Amino acid sequence: MGSAAELAAAVLMVAGFPALMLAALVPSVPAFAAAAAVTYLADHYLHRKGSYLINRLGKVRAGLSIRFLIRQLLLVLLLARLSLADNLIYYGAIACFIAFYGLQAPHGALVQLIRNRRRMPVATRNVDLKSRIRIPDAPPRKLLHRSAEKMLHLDLFAVVGILLAAQVKSSLIGFIGIGVTVAVATLYVLALMPYVRGKKIPPNAERVLAAVDDWLGEYKPETVLYFSGSKDSAYQVNMWLDTMENLDSKPLIILRERAILNNLAPTTVPVICVPGGVHLMNMDLSTVRVALYAANVGKNIHMLRVPTIKHVFIGHGDSDKLASVNPFSKVYDEVWTAGRAGRDRYAIADVGVRDDDIVEVGRPQLAPIQTWQGVPEGRIPTVLYAPTWEGWDDNPGNTSILLAGENIVRRLITADPPVRVLYKPHPFTGTRSKEAKAAHQRITALVQKAAAERAADSRFATDSAAQAQAKTELARIEARIAQLAGTGDKGRDEAEATRDGQVDVARHEEVARLRAEWNDAYWRSFPTWEHRVITGSEPRLYDCFNVSDAMVSDISSVVSDFIASGKPYAVTDSAELGAEEFKRNNTAVRAAVILSNSAAELGELLGAVRDPAADPLAEDRKELKQYLLGPDEPASIDQFNTAVANLAIKAETRNVGQESRIAATTADAEKLANAVPGQRVSSAGDTDGVGTG
């Protein structure tokens, strides 16, 4: 559904058409003009907002062209009801609208043709195609952006002119409006024509693919991160970008969907998006030795078929979910897990993945998570509540928000001694379940009310000067990041983005530094005791980990990641399995405080935070951390690089052996071809048959 404003605009627009008909039948030119203005403005607003309701109108046969056509037909009806059917303006209006719609076909065809010809067979980032092929600039954005809406709105000149002519009984002004509409629409069509031929269009697919192969031959990638999925799954590849940037071997990212490329986070790693399976299978990847897969999807087969590469499943999270032991994983040469827990999961699941094919590499993504050193002196403890979303079904174990969320937050905000609460819900919370959305809103209200009450409490001091300085710093950093991000990418199409999509490394590094500075300033911009609801992409989840002293969450990879901090944590048993059964089913909660839906056990968690020396689960967390995530030394990225190097050696050994076998087979065939007729050559090189004694 759209917003309330969008819904109101849609209602006004739909209601405007009966009003137009009524005004035409009365007849009343002022009433018709007023109703027409409402429909024009509402239509424009909905398109400018990119409203979902626009698509819904199209589904019920009230699409854009139909709406404009109905308005024009009603205008002709108005002229007839005004007894102007014998007037030249009546025939002029009919001729105008016929000509106007006659121009829609070439206009639509040209727009579609331009877009098709500028769609590349492969789209790239950080790949130098500019020096290899000529990719022309895109047509001006104003020609193609919302082109159908712009073209149809050109009838406004004719409609206004005809209405004025009907009101003042003068055909001249009507014909002026008609002339402007037809002339401008014709010019719009003519303006598009140069961009469908000659030097205005990119090279054909064959030349583009040859240029990509030429670049691959020069760059010689060694390790590929391969990914396919929906636009909502881009986070699964984004989490591996830093790891790819820190590989010792030459990295390359291969994507299969344009939507993923559009949602890919900034990176310095070369990226090639290849939607076509045939194009991918014909791409020169002869130097690649290791391919990494973050998801089990059907399109993986297009890369798995390459025998010269060793294939590895690395996944996109470490948890006890069934996806972590998918039977499909046995198609890979190796499966890499964070720690021993991943290996044991496959052994217990017995899905055909051999223990010898599992390698423990840690979790390189967890490097930003800081190890807990206790609550800093002078600061009250901070507890992060980070529940997951409601999922695709109504299983009560999916999320704690529905049954336990309010109890958890209420106990935390009333804790004595006091603690600070950070509430960071999953971004999908409430997208499927109305009940979950309502619970989230109630929890948000609880946190915000508690924050307001604490701000008015004289026991909690505020350093206004320091916070004002931090807010000033935030504004400066945000302005600089916006400046570095620029607006140049907004109007670029796929061809231009491929041509110019090489990241400025210095700018990329500066943005990374600024984001770290932003995070520091953000936490200083409000008191350390202030409860906070945190939504959106910034601050990131790991940033919330680092400023928290404990966490309450649900079964998800969030728990496994938080364990890297060594901090106390609690997990809610919303399905009420019981503590022992809950721990038996979920490895990641074996060192957690298990909460019932009443959250009565929260005192155990808060006690561990306030007095770490008396924390009964401290040693269990250390053991579980190593079991789930592997040892702290060597660093995970070093383990990962070692695993890549070892597998590359295996791939090279296989390829050399294959070449030797092919060479031996060829030599045997040549011997056989050169043998004396009637003589047979044995595999040992001896002769037998004719001519032997």
N, C-alpha and C positions, 0 to 999 in steps of 0.2 A: 504493500500500500504506500501511497505517497504521503507527504506531510499534510497537515490540516490546510495550509495555504494552497497546496496543489489540488487537494480535493475540492476546495471552495472554487478554485479557478475552473476545474473541470465541470462542476455543477453549473456555474455561470455560463460557460460556453455551451453546454448541452441545452440549458434552459433558454439560451439566446436564440436558438433556431425556431422554436415555436413562436417566440416573440417576433421574429422576423416575418414568419408566415402571417401572423395576425396583423402586423403593421402593413404588409403587402395587400391583405384582403380588405382592410378598413376603407381606403388606403391612407397612409400617413407617412410622408417623407421624413419628418423629424423623428418619429418613433422608429422607423426603419433604420435611419442613420445611427440612432442611439444603440439599438440592438446589435447592429453590425459592428459598431465600435467595441462593444463588450465582447463579441465573439472573436474579433481580431486580436484584441489585447490579451484575452485569456489564452488563446491559442499560442500567441507569441511567448507568453510567460511560461507555459508548460513546456514548450520546446527549449527555451533558454535554460530551464532547470533540468532538462533531460528527464522529464517525469516518466515514471513507470506507467502512469495512467494513459499516456499517449499511445503506448503499445496496446493497452487494454481496449482503447477506443477502436483501434485498427482491427482487433479480433472480432468486434461486433459490427463490422462493416460501416464504421464511422471514421474511416481513416482520413488522412490529411487532404488528399485530392477530392474525396467525396464531400468533405465539409465546405471546401471552397466552391465546388460545383453547385451544391445546394444553395449557397448564398447568392451565387450569380443567377441561378434559375429563379429564385425568389425576387431578385431585382427586376428581371424581365417581367415576372408576374405583376410587380408593383407598377411598372410602366403601362402594362395592359389595363390594370384597374384604374389608372389615372387617365384612361382614354387617349393614350399616346401611341396606340398600336399602328396608327397611320402616319406617325411622325418619323422623320428620318432617324432620330435618336434611338428609336425602338429597333430598327433594322441595323443601325450602327452597333448597338449593344450586342445583338445576336452575332453579327459578323465578328466583332471584337473577341467575344468569348470563344467562338469557334477557332479563330486564328490563334488565340492565346493557348488553347489546348492543343492545337496543331504543333505549337512550338515546344510543348512539354516532352513529346517523344524524342526529338533530336537532342534536347537538353539532357534528359535522363540517360539516353544512350551514350552521349559524350562523357558525362560524369562517370558512368560505370566503366566505360572503356579506359578512361584516364586512370582510374583507380586500379583496374586490372593490370594495365601495362606498367604501372609503377609498383606493383606488388612483386617483390623479389622472390626467386626460387629459394634463396636462403637469405636470412637477415643476420647481420653480425654486429658485434661490439668489440672494440679493441683489435680489429683485424684491418690491416692496411689493404683495402681494395681500391682506394682513391688513386694510387700510383699505377694500378694495373688496368682499370677500365674507367670509362667516362660515365659518371652518373649525373645527369643534369639536375638543376634545382627543381623543386616541386612547383606546381602552379601556385599563384598567390592563395593564401588560406581563405581569403574572402570569396573565392570562386567556388570552392568545394565544400567548405564547412557549412553544414545544414543547407545544402544547395537546393533541395526540393522545397523547403519552407521559403527560402529567399525567392525562388522563381515564382511560386504561387502568390506570394505577397505583392508581386508587381501588379496584380490586378487592382490594387488599392487606388492607383491613379484613375483608372477607368471607372471604378465604383464611385469614387468621390465626384468625378466629373459628371457622371450620369445623374447622380442624386441632385447635384446643384442645378443641372439642366432641367430636371423635372420640377424642382422647386421654383426656379426663376423663369421657367418657360422659355429658355434660350438653348438651342441645340449646340451652339458654338463651343461653349465651355465643356459640354459632354464630349464632343469630338476631339477637343484638345486632350482631355484625360485619356480617351481611347488611343489617340496617337502616341501619347507618352508610354502607355502600357505596352503596346505592340512594338514600338521602337526600342524600348529598353530591354524587353524580353528577347528581341532579335539580336541586339548587341551582346546580351549575356551568352547566347548560343555561339555567336561569332567569336567571342573572347575565349571560348573553350577549345575551339577547333585547332589552334596551333599546337596544343599539348598532346595530340593523339598521333603525331607522326614526326619523322625526321629527328633532329638533334634534341628535341624536347622529351624524348622517351628514353628510358634506360636500355642497356643492351639486352639481348635475348638470354634465355636461361642457359643455353650452351656456353656463351661467353662468360657469364657470371660464375658458373660452376667451374669453368677452366681457371678463372682468376682465383677462386677459392683454393683449388688444388695447387696452383702456383704458390700461393701464400703458405699453404700447409707444407709444401716441399721446402720452402725457405725456413719456416719456423720450426718444423720437426717436433710436433708435440709428442710427449711421452706418456702422460697420464691424463685420462679423460674422465670428467664427471658427466655422466649421461642422465638426462631426466626427461620424463614425460608426465603430464598430469593436467588437471583443470587449473583455471586461474586462481582458485582458492587454495591450491596446494603449493603455491610459489614459495611459501615459508620453508618447505621441505628441502628445497635447493638453496635458498638463501642462507640457511644455517651452516652450510658447508663452504661458503665463499671465503671466509677468513682462512680456513684450513687449506683451501686450494691456493690462496695467495702465498701461503707459507710452505708449500711443497718444495723439496729439493730438486725434483724433476720438473720439466717444462709442462705446465698445466694447460688444459683446454676444457671448456664447458660446451657440451652439445645438448641443445634443447630441441623438442619436437613440436611445441605449440607456440604460436606468436603471443598468445595471452600470457604465457609464462615469461617470455622475454620482456613484455611490457611491464610486468610486475617484479622483475628481477632487481634486487638492490644494487647500488653502484659497486663496481668491482674493477680491479686492474687486470683480471684474467681474461684472455680472449674468449669470446662467446660466439658460437655459430648456432643459429636456429634453423633446423632443416625439417620443415613440415612433411615433405615427400619422402616416403620410404625408399623409393628407387634412387632418388638423389643421394640419400645417405649411404645406401649400399654401394654406390659407385664413387663415393668420396675417397680420396687417397689418405688413408689412415695407416700407412705402412710403417710409420715410425712409432706408433702407439703400442705400448706394451701392457698397460694396465687400464682397465675401465672400471669405474666406480659407479654403483647404482644406488640411489637414495630411495627408490620405491619399486615395488613389484607391480609392473604394468605390462599390458600386452605388447606395446611397441618396443619393449626391451629386446624382443627377438631380432629386430633389425641390426642390433649391435652384437648380440650374443652369437650370431652366426659367423662372426669373424674368428677364425681359429688361431690367428697369430697373436691375439690379445688374450690376456688372462682377465677373467671377469670376477668382480667382487661385489657382494651386497653389503653396503654400509648402513642402510636404513636411515631413518630420520627421527630417532628417539629410542630410548631404552626403558622399557616397562614390561610389566607382566601381561600385557594385552596379547590376544591371539595373533595379532599382526606381527609380533616379534618372533614368531616361530612358524611363519607361513611355509607350507610344504613346497611352494614354488622356489624357495631358497636353494633347493638342491641342484638347480640348473647352473649355479655359479661355481667357479673354480674354488673360491673361498668365501666364507662369511666372517665378517669382522664384527666383534662385539666389544663392548666397553671393558667388561671384566669377566670373572669366572661365572657370574650369574647367567650371562648370556649363553655361555657354553652349556651350563647345566639345563637351561630351559630347553635347548634343542635335544639334549639327551633324554629328558623326561618326556618331551612331546613325541619323540621317535617318528619324525617326519622324513627321514631319509638323508639328513645332513650328517656327514661323517665327522667325528670328533677331530680327525686329522685335518679337516678342511676349515676348522674354526681358528681364528687368530684374535687374541685379545690386544686391543690397541688403545684402550682408554677412550675418553671423550674430549677431543681437542677444543670443542665449542665451550667447554666449561672453564677454560683458562681465566676469563674475567671474574669468576666467582672467588671472593676473598674468604680465607679461613677465619673462623670466629676467634676473637681474642677476648671475649667477654664484653659486658656492657661498659662503655666508656664512663669514667667517673664524672658525676655531675649530670648525667643524662638518664632520663627514665627509659626503661626497656621499650623496644618497638616490636610489635607482633604483626606479621603480615598474614592477612587472610586472603588466599588466592585459590578460590574454588574453580573447578572446571565447569563446563557448560552442561546442559541437560541431555545432550546426545540425541540420537535419532529415535529412541524409544523411551518408554516411561519407566525403565528400570530404576528403582529407588537408589541403587548404588552408583548411578552415574554422577550425581552431584549432591553436595550437602546443602545447597542453597534452599531447596524446597522444604526440607524437614528440620534442618539444624542451623541454617545460616543466621537467622535472627537470634537464636539462643547463643550461638558463638559470639556474635558481635555484642550482644547485650551484656554477657558475662565479662567480656574484655573491657568494655567502656566503663563498667562499674567496678572493675578490679581494685583492690586495696591491698598493698600500695598500687598506685596508678601505673598504667602502661599506655603507650600510644598505639593506635590501630591504623594500619594501612590496608585498605580494601581494594584489591585489584582483581576484578572478575575476568573470566575468559571473554575475549571479544565476541564470541558467538552466543553469549548468555542471553536467553530470551528470544532468540531468533526463531525457535520452533515452538516453544511452550509459553503460552500466555501466563501460566502459573509461575514459571521461572522468571519471566519478565517482571511480574508483579512483586515477587519475593525480592528480586534485585532492587527494585525501586524502594521497597520498604527498608531494606538493609542500608541503601544509600541515604535515605532520610534519617535513619538512626545515627549513622556516622556523622552526618552533617549537623544534626541537632546537638550531639555530644560535643562536637568541635566548637559550636557557638557557645555552649554553656561553659566549656573549659576556658574559652577566650575571655569570658566575663568573670572568671574566678581569679581573685587577687593572688592566690597561691602560685599561679603559673606566670612567671615573669616573661616579658617580651623585650628583645633587643631590637627596637624599631629601626634604629640607624643601620645596624648590620643587615637587616632584612631589606631595607630600602636600597642599600648599596648592592645587595645580591640581585634584586629585581632590575636595577639599572644595568647590571652586568648581563643579566639574562636578555634584556632587550637589545643590548649591543651585539651579543653573540648571535641571536636570532636574525638580526639585520644582516650580519656578515654572512651567515649560512645562506640566507635568501639571496644575497648578492652573488655568492659563489654558485649557487644552484642555477641562478639566472632564469630567464624565460625563453631562451632560444630554442629549447627542445619542444615547446608547446605546439608550434606550428609545423614541425617537421613530420614528413610522412616516412614510411618504412624505408624507401630508397635513400632519402637524405640521411636518415638516422644511421643506415648502414655505411654510407659514404663518410660521414663525419663523426661516427660514434666511437672515437678513440678517447679514452679517459685521460684527463690531465692529471698525471700522477701527483704532482705537487699540490694541486687543488684538492685531490682526493684525500691526501694525507692531512691537509689543513682542515678539511671538513671533519675528519675523524678526531683530530685534536680539539676542534671547537665543540664537538658533541660531548667529549669528555668534560670540557670546561662547563658546558651547559648543564650537564648532570650535576656537577659539583655546586654550581650556583643555584640550581633548582632546589636542592635540599637545604641550602642556606637561606632561601627566600621566605621561609616560614618557620615558626618555632619548632624545636625538636620534640615538643609535647603535643603538637597539633594533630588530631585525627585527620585522615585524608582519604578521599576516594580517588583512585588513580585509574583513568581509562585512557585509551589511545595508545599510540606506539611509543610515546616518550612520557616519562622515563621507562626504560625497558625492564623486563621482569628481573633480569640479573642485577640491575641497579637497585631494584627493590630488595632483592636478596641481601645485597651488601650493606644496606642501612638498617636491616632488620636483625633482631636477636633471636627470633623464633618464627616459625610459620605454621599455619593451620591450612590444610588443603585436602584434596580428594585423590583417589587413585588416578594417577596420570604421570607423564614424564616429568611434570613439574616437581614431584616429590623426589624422583631419582636425581634430578639436577640439584635440588636444594641440599641433598645429602653431601654434595661436594664441599659445602661450607663447614660441615661438622657441627652445625648449630642444632639445638633441640627443635623438634617438629612434632606435630600431631596430625593424624589423619582420621577423618570421620567415617565410621562404619554405618553409613546411612541405610544400608539394607539390613542392618541388625543381624549380622551373621554370628556375632560373638567374637570377643577379642582373639581367642585361640584359632578359630576357624578363619578369621579375617587375616591373621598373620600367616597361616598355613597357605592360603590362596595367593597372597601378595607379598613377595619377597621384600619390596621396598618399605614395608611398614613394620618390619621385625624389630626396628630400633625406635619406633615411634610411640608416642602416647596415643592410645586408641580412644577416640571419642564416641560416645553414644549420641543420639540425636538431641539429648538434653544438654550436651556439652558439660556435664557435671565434672568431668575429669580434667577440665582445663587447669585446675589448681596444680596438678602435677607438672604441667608444662611450664607454668609461670614460676613454680618453685625451682625448676632446673635453671631457668634464666637468671633468677635473682641470686642463686647460690650454686654456681657451677661445680663447686667441690662436692656438693651433696647430690649431684645428678646421677641417679642410678643407671641411666642408659648411655652415659658418655662412652664407655668402652665398647658397648654394643654398636654405637654409631660409627666408631673408628673401624671396627671389623666389617660392618656392613658396607661402609664407603669403599673399602678395598675390594670387597667381594663384588660389588656392583660396578665400580668404575675403574678398578685396577689400582696399582701402586702409584704413589705420588712421584716417584723417581724410577726411571727417567720420565721427563715431561711427556704428556700425551702426544704432543705434536712430534716429538722425537720418535716415540713408538710408532706413530702413524707413518712417518717417513721411512723408518726401517722396514715396516711391513710392505710399503710400496716398492722399495728397492729390492727386497727379497723376492717379491712376486715378479718383478720385472726380469730378474735373473732367471727365474723359472721359465718365463715366456721366451726369453732369448735362447735358453738351453733347448727348449722344445723346437723352436724355429730352426736352430742350427742343425739339430738332429734330423728334422724333417728334410732340410736341404741335402744333408748327407745321404739320406735314404733315396731321395729323388735322383741324386747324382749317380748312386750305385745302380739303381734301376735302369737309368738311361745308358750307363756303360754296358750293363748286361744285354740290353736291347741292341746296342751297336755291335757287340760281339756276335750276337745271334744273326744279325743282318749280314755280317761279313764272313760268316762261316761258309766252308766249302759245301756246295749242294750235296745233299744226301748225308751230311755229317751233323750230328747233334752235339751241342755244347752243354755239358752238365753245369750245375751250379758251382761246382768246385773248380771249373775251368778245364777239366779233362775231357777228352773226346772219346766217343764210343761209336759203335755202328760201323759203317763202311770204312775200309782202309785200316782197321785195327786187327792185330793178330791175336 
